[in-house]
Every structure is written in C-alpha cells, then in structure tokens.
Amino acid sequence: MLANNDEELKDAVSKCPIAVVLFVGRQCAICVSFESMLRSICRGYRNRICCIKVYSDAALAHVKSLGINSVPSLAAYVRGRLVAVTSGALYAPTVNLFLLSVVRSAEV
C-alpha cells in the first residue's frame, strides 16, 4: 500500500491492527532493495501485518515527529499506537526479528 501524504498515512495506519510503515526516498537505490525484502518478509506473516510505503518528503509531519533521519526507516504501529522505530537499512534477519517483536507486542 502506498500513502501519498501525512493524512493518507494516518488513515492507513488506523485501519490496520498491525502496521509497518516504510519511509523511503524517491531517488534511493537501497530503498528499492529494502522494500522488496520487507514485502517478502511481510508475506510470511500471512496478512497479519499491513506494509505501508510512504515517501519521506510526502509525510514530513510523521518524519519530524518520529525523528526519522535516514531512509529506509521503519515505524511500527499496533492498533494505531507507535511501538517501534528503526533507522537505516537493516539486514533481513534483523527486520524479521523486528516484525516478530511487533506481532508479539500486539498479542499482549
């Protein structure tokens, strides 16, 4: 799912019990690979996690409030509440552990 601005992002997050937002840059080559890896990992969670992509320059209010200072970055929400933020490109095992911790926090 692609959110085009702060309002669409807020709406998308509110509709998903567990949402992971991927903040990317428009000219970021690493972001393309990272997005592909993230989507592949998210598929393993069988639709329990909504993956939402947003260009960081299109969601400046979120970027500023979350302290996003590099792309790609992830923000995880459970029932609309922020639970975790990462910064920079992570390796697949780290992303998988991040998502697992988010899913576990939703079960509590």
N, C-alpha and C positions, 0 to 999 in steps of 0.2 A: 504494500500500500504506500502511496506517495502523498505526503501532506505538502501543500503548496505555501502555507503561511502559518503563523502562530495560532490563528483561530482554528484552522483545519486540524492542526496537530493536537490542540487541546480537545477538540471534538473526537478525534480518532482514539486518543488515549482514554477518554471517558467511556467509550463503547466497548473496550476490551478489558476483561478481568485481569489479564497479564499482558502488558505492552512493553516492547523493547523498541526504543527509538534510535535509529541510526542517523547521526549527524554527519553529513558528508560535504565536501567541497565540489563545486562544479567542474573544476579542472584537476581533480585529484585522482591520479592513476592508482595509487594504493587503495583508495576508497572503492574502486570498481572491484578489485580482487577481494577486499574485505567484505563487501556486500554479498558477493557470490558465496563466500564461505559462510557468512552469517545465515543466509537463506537456507543453505544446505543443512546447517546445524538445526535451525528452527523447524525444518521439516521433520526432524527426528522427535520433536515434541508434539507431533500429531495435532496441530491446530490449537494447542493449549496456549501458545504464545502468538500474539499479533506482532509482526515485524513491520515497523513504520519507518519509512525513509523520509528524510527532510534535508533540504539544502540549508546549511548553516546560515547563509546570508538571507534566507527567506523566513527564518524563525528567530530573529535577533533577540526578542524578549526572552525566549526559552534559553538561548545560548548564554545570554548575560546572567539570567537568574540561576542557571546551573553551573556557571563558571567554566563553560566549555572553552578551552584554549587551543585545541588542536582537532584535526579531523584525520581519520574517522574517530568518533566517540559514540558511546552508547549511554542511554539513560533508560532505566527500568522502572516501570510503574506497576503496582498491584492495586487493583480497584481504584485507579486514579491517583494513588499516593506514590510519590517518588520513593524508591527503596535503594537505588544504587546508581552510580555514575562511573564510567570509565573514560579514560582519555588516551587517545592514540591507538595505533594498530596493535592488536593482541594476536597471539598465536591461537590456533583452533582449540587446543586443549584448555586454554585459559578462558576462551569465550564459552566453551561448553560448561566449565565449572561455574562461570558467572551466571549463565542461564539456569543451571541446576539450582543454584542458591536462590535465585529469584523465584523459581517454581516452588521450592521448599518454603520460602517465606510466605507464599500465597496460601499454603496449606495450614499455616498456623492460625 
